[in-house]
């Protein structure tokens, strides 16, 4: 325990949720390195955005909200979102002096026993903390379904997490699996390059007519929140709202690019096959099947419910009020992460209400803007 460092709060992850949480900690008087620390296992700023494929330009990103306290301005919509967001997050960390430690891998979070503290075991040593904000997102846990014959396929299988862009599939026959936003984006990008594309999903895709209003968003978040409150694994907000039916999607439907087939029953060495004997030959199977929350490091705390998820009220884990999950379930969006970061910090302040109050530093938290180079 001699090498254990003590802080009030450990934030795990420096994506939108983690940076939002760190901002609100700073804003309410917590000092980085003295009172809280932000640990991030990525090589640089940008969260999961830094790993997005080059063809996902900033102009194609839906609903990217600025971090609290600093607007993102003048971003070139033709630039890769990975570059735009990484530069923005870099400027943000610097502007608010968040002192993110990276790359640091968090291996386990355990009950420290004495004094009600938590022990956060990492590749950079152990931290003792009163509260933990878990903002690890989902990017590190791509979900791969299993189907009979999968190991016999002679072509290439890859997940959205390793999608390199459409040019890599030139002249190939590609089966895209998944009915979410990534699956449809992949298909529309691949169509001009691939020899053929086939779209398969477990359920018929749900396309949403009309604008994505605030009321629609609130209803969707409420449905996801209800699952989390019951201790069930969270579903994505997109799975509840449906896919936006814009002009590009309408054209892709008319062109037969978004012509969905039901899920195949098995994978063969040369492609996929349905129970009724239908076959599609393929060189590539692209699994656009989503992600799961990256929370394995919390396993020693036994937070999971019988339903498979972590039961959360607001941002607080019901089984352990020292743990806050930000960017989990209903807050797994850029605007949701911002709000959840603020809520988690407010709750942590209440938890430590018996401690002498630190002076608020709002006067020092100016609201800069960060122009991103074109």
LOLORO-943340 format. One line per 2 residues: number of its first residue (from 1); their letters; for each residue x, y, z of C-alpha. Coordinates in steps of 0.02 Angstrom, whole numbers. Last residue first. Layout:
N
NUM> a> X/Y/Z | ...
END
This chain:
374
374> xx> -475/1175/-2106 | -398/1202/-1935
372> xx> -515/1181/-1789 | -570/1343/-1705
370> xx> -578/1316/-1517 | -693/1425/-1417
368> xx> -657/1486/-1242 | -780/1491/-1096
366> xx> -680/1550/-948 | -662/1434/-800
364> xx> -561/1542/-682 | -712/1636/-615
362> xx> -799/1471/-587 | -671/1416/-461
360> xx> -785/1363/-319 | -700/1365/-150
358> xx> -681/1191/-78 | -811/1141/51
356> xx> -745/1059/209 | -792/873/202
354> xx> -962/820/269 | -1037/853/98
352> xx> -927/718/21 | -1072/616/-48
350> xx> -1162/776/-98 | -1011/830/-199
348> xx> -1008/658/-280 | -1190/680/-330
346> xx> -1155/848/-412 | -1005/772/-500
344> xx> -1112/631/-569 | -1247/751/-628
342> xx> -1123/861/-722 | -1045/712/-808
340> xx> -1218/644/-848 | -1268/804/-935
338> xx> -1114/806/-1046 | -1126/619/-1079
336> xx> -1307/637/-1135 | -1259/775/-1258
334> xx> -1122/666/-1334 | -1224/507/-1328
332> xx> -1214/356/-1213 | -1305/443/-1069
330> xx> -1457/327/-1077 | -1348/170/-1068
328> xx> -1176/213/-1001 | -1089/376/-1048
326> xx> -1060/410/-863 | -1065/266/-739
324> xx> -1041/325/-561 | -969/211/-427
322> xx> -962/264/-244 | -1148/225/-228
320> xx> -1113/37/-241 | -1253/-85/-283
318> xx> -1365/53/-354 | -1227/112/-471
316> xx> -1246/301/-479 | -1271/395/-643
314> xx> -1456/429/-624 | -1506/267/-540
312> xx> -1405/125/-615 | -1424/-64/-611
310> xx> -1275/-142/-697 | -1323/-263/-834
308> xx> -1338/-452/-853 | -1517/-479/-795
306> xx> -1452/-562/-636 | -1377/-392/-589
304> xx> -1196/-344/-616 | -1109/-239/-483
302> xx> -996/-376/-414 | -858/-255/-357
300> xx> -721/-369/-424 | -801/-354/-599
298> xx> -770/-166/-616 | -623/-194/-734
296> xx> -743/-286/-851 | -840/-124/-882
294> xx> -819/-91/-1068 | -1003/-74/-1114
292> xx> -1050/-182/-1265 | -1029/-139/-1448
290> xx> -1125/-144/-1610 | -1162/-275/-1739
288> xx> -1088/-198/-1895 | -1004/-365/-1932
286> xx> -926/-356/-2106 | -919/-527/-2190
284> xx> -798/-524/-2336 | -767/-628/-2493
282> xx> -948/-681/-2508 | -1061/-805/-2596
280> xx> -1244/-791/-2552 | -1348/-947/-2525
278> xx> -1532/-995/-2519 | -1564/-1170/-2454
276> xx> -1720/-1138/-2351 | -1617/-1133/-2192
274> xx> -1515/-987/-2254 | -1333/-989/-2309
272> xx> -1182/-876/-2300 | -1019/-864/-2397
270> xx> -884/-975/-2471 | -828/-1082/-2324
268> xx> -1008/-1082/-2261 | -1087/-974/-2127
266> xx> -1253/-1027/-2052 | -1432/-972/-2023
264> xx> -1435/-807/-2118 | -1522/-657/-2041
262> xx> -1667/-588/-2141 | -1629/-491/-2300
260> xx> -1626/-301/-2315 | -1621/-206/-2478
258> xx> -1525/-49/-2431 | -1422/-44/-2591
256> xx> -1574/-77/-2701 | -1559/89/-2791
254> xx> -1724/151/-2720 | -1668/108/-2543
252> xx> -1502/197/-2571 | -1596/349/-2638
250> xx> -1706/355/-2485 | -1553/340/-2373
248> xx> -1468/486/-2461 | -1626/592/-2452
246> xx> -1647/566/-2264 | -1739/428/-2171
244> xx> -1661/435/-1998 | -1637/260/-1927
242> xx> -1742/205/-1779 | -1765/293/-1612
240> xx> -1750/141/-1498 | -1603/53/-1578
238> xx> -1524/225/-1603 | -1525/253/-1413
236> xx> -1417/99/-1394 | -1477/-41/-1282
234> xx> -1421/-58/-1103 | -1396/-230/-1024
232> xx> -1535/-256/-896 | -1522/-199/-715
230> xx> -1701/-135/-703 | -1644/46/-696
228> xx> -1536/14/-849 | -1686/-48/-947
226> xx> -1791/102/-894 | -1652/221/-946
224> xx> -1654/152/-1123 | -1840/187/-1136
222> xx> -1822/360/-1058 | -1681/403/-1179
220> xx> -1795/365/-1326 | -1938/469/-1257
218> xx> -1821/616/-1223 | -1750/608/-1399
216> xx> -1922/605/-1479 | -1973/756/-1373
214> xx> -1815/850/-1422 | -1856/824/-1604
212> xx> -1771/706/-1726 | -1855/771/-1882
210> xx> -1978/671/-1987 | -1984/491/-2041
208> xx> -1888/360/-1943 | -1832/199/-2025
206> xx> -1847/37/-1927 | -1743/-103/-2002
204> xx> -1823/-275/-2005 | -1751/-380/-1864
202> xx> -1602/-498/-1862 | -1516/-403/-2003
200> xx> -1437/-447/-2170 | -1374/-330/-2307
198> xx> -1289/-401/-2461 | -1161/-304/-2563
196> xx> -1087/-343/-2733 | -927/-307/-2831
194> xx> -884/-178/-2700 | -825/-1/-2739
192> xx> -976/110/-2778 | -1087/13/-2653
190> xx> -964/14/-2509 | -1006/187/-2443
188> xx> -1194/160/-2441 | -1172/-12/-2364
186> xx> -1054/50/-2228 | -1170/193/-2182
184> xx> -1317/72/-2168 | -1221/-45/-2055
182> xx> -1151/95/-1947 | -1323/171/-1917
180> xx> -1398/9/-1854 | -1469/-143/-1943
178> xx> -1321/-261/-1934 | -1226/-385/-2042
176> xx> -1145/-325/-2203 | -1104/-462/-2329
174> xx> -971/-405/-2451 | -925/-470/-2623
172> xx> -759/-393/-2671 | -706/-285/-2818
170> xx> -647/-142/-2707 | -665/-184/-2523
168> xx> -516/-84/-2456 | -582/72/-2544
166> xx> -733/76/-2429 | -646/129/-2267
164> xx> -535/35/-2145 | -670/-45/-2034
162> xx> -581/-110/-1880 | -712/-64/-1749
160> xx> -848/-100/-1878 | -801/-283/-1860
158> xx> -701/-394/-1976 | -716/-562/-2063
156> xx> -609/-605/-2214 | -639/-750/-2332
154> xx> -614/-937/-2308 | -761/-958/-2188
152> xx> -741/-1121/-2090 | -733/-1040/-1917
150> xx> -905/-963/-1938 | -985/-1131/-1980
148> xx> -1127/-1111/-1856 | -1152/-929/-1803
146> xx> -1076/-827/-1661 | -1113/-642/-1640
144> xx> -963/-525/-1624 | -991/-375/-1509
142> xx> -853/-245/-1508 | -790/-212/-1331
140> xx> -655/-78/-1335 | -771/50/-1416
138> xx> -901/37/-1277 | -883/189/-1163
136> xx> -750/195/-1028 | -823/338/-927
134> xx> -820/262/-752 | -822/400/-622
132> xx> -750/335/-460 | -773/397/-283
130> xx> -675/397/-120 | -511/353/-204
128> xx> -353/252/-180 | -246/241/-337
126> xx> -132/97/-382 | 14/98/-505
124> xx> 32/160/-683 | -24/-2/-766
122> xx> -178/15/-658 | -261/-47/-498
120> xx> -399/69/-435 | -427/40/-250
118> xx> -590/106/-179 | -612/190/-10
116> xx> -733/150/130 | -608/199/264
114> xx> -525/28/266 | -600/-94/143
112> xx> -515/-44/-19 | -657/-117/-121
110> xx> -583/-160/-289 | -566/-83/-462
108> xx> -466/-187/-585 | -345/-176/-732
106> xx> -353/7/-781 | -233/33/-926
104> xx> -141/199/-930 | -82/279/-1092
102> xx> -105/412/-1039 | -131/526/-889
100> xx> -249/670/-924 | -188/834/-852
98> xx> -357/923/-853 | -278/1096/-877
96> xx> -443/1174/-934 | -377/1245/-1098
94> xx> -254/1100/-1122 | -382/961/-1109
92> xx> -498/1059/-1223 | -364/1093/-1356
90> xx> -323/907/-1366 | -509/863/-1368
88> xx> -536/979/-1517 | -385/913/-1611
86> xx> -442/732/-1583 | -619/780/-1636
84> xx> -567/854/-1803 | -440/719/-1843
82> xx> -552/569/-1809 | -697/660/-1892
80> xx> -603/649/-2056 | -604/820/-2143
78> xx> -740/863/-2269 | -851/950/-2140
76> xx> -711/1076/-2106 | -729/1127/-1923
74> xx> -754/1314/-1898 | -806/1302/-1716
72> xx> -804/1177/-1573 | -875/1265/-1423
70> xx> -791/1262/-1254 | -868/1263/-1080
68> xx> -957/1097/-1089 | -902/984/-1232
66> xx> -979/1020/-1399 | -1119/909/-1463
64> xx> -1098/791/-1610 | -1275/750/-1665
62> xx> -1246/651/-1824 | -1070/640/-1898
60> xx> -1068/640/-2088 | -997/818/-2101
58> xx> -853/770/-1987 | -795/640/-2112
56> xx> -817/455/-2084 | -711/404/-2235
54> xx> -555/397/-2127 | -620/258/-2013
52> xx> -644/300/-1830 | -502/263/-1708
50> xx> -474/441/-1646 | -660/457/-1612
48> xx> -651/326/-1475 | -579/457/-1357
46> xx> -494/600/-1448 | -335/634/-1352
44> xx> -185/519/-1374 | -122/340/-1354
42> xx> -285/278/-1278 | -285/202/-1103
40> xx> -352/356/-1015 | -340/398/-831
38> xx> -407/563/-763 | -352/609/-586
36> xx> -442/697/-446 | -406/797/-290
34> xx> -220/839/-304 | -184/778/-481
32> xx> -319/893/-553 | -391/1014/-425
30> xx> -574/997/-371 | -659/1166/-351
28> xx> -831/1147/-428 | -775/1194/-603
26> xx> -630/1074/-598 | -745/928/-558
24> xx> -866/989/-692 | -728/990/-823
22> xx> -667/817/-769 | -843/746/-791
20> xx> -859/822/-965 | -687/754/-1008
18> xx> -736/579/-953 | -903/577/-1043
16> xx> -838/648/-1207 | -687/531/-1210
14> xx> -554/533/-1076 | -584/368/-986
12> xx> -577/319/-803 | -605/466/-686
10> xx> -534/442/-510 | -606/551/-372
8> xx> -548/606/-198 | -365/565/-224
6> xx> -239/452/-137 | -83/373/-212
4> xx> -37/194/-170 | 149/158/-170
2> xx> 153/115/15 | 0/0/0
END
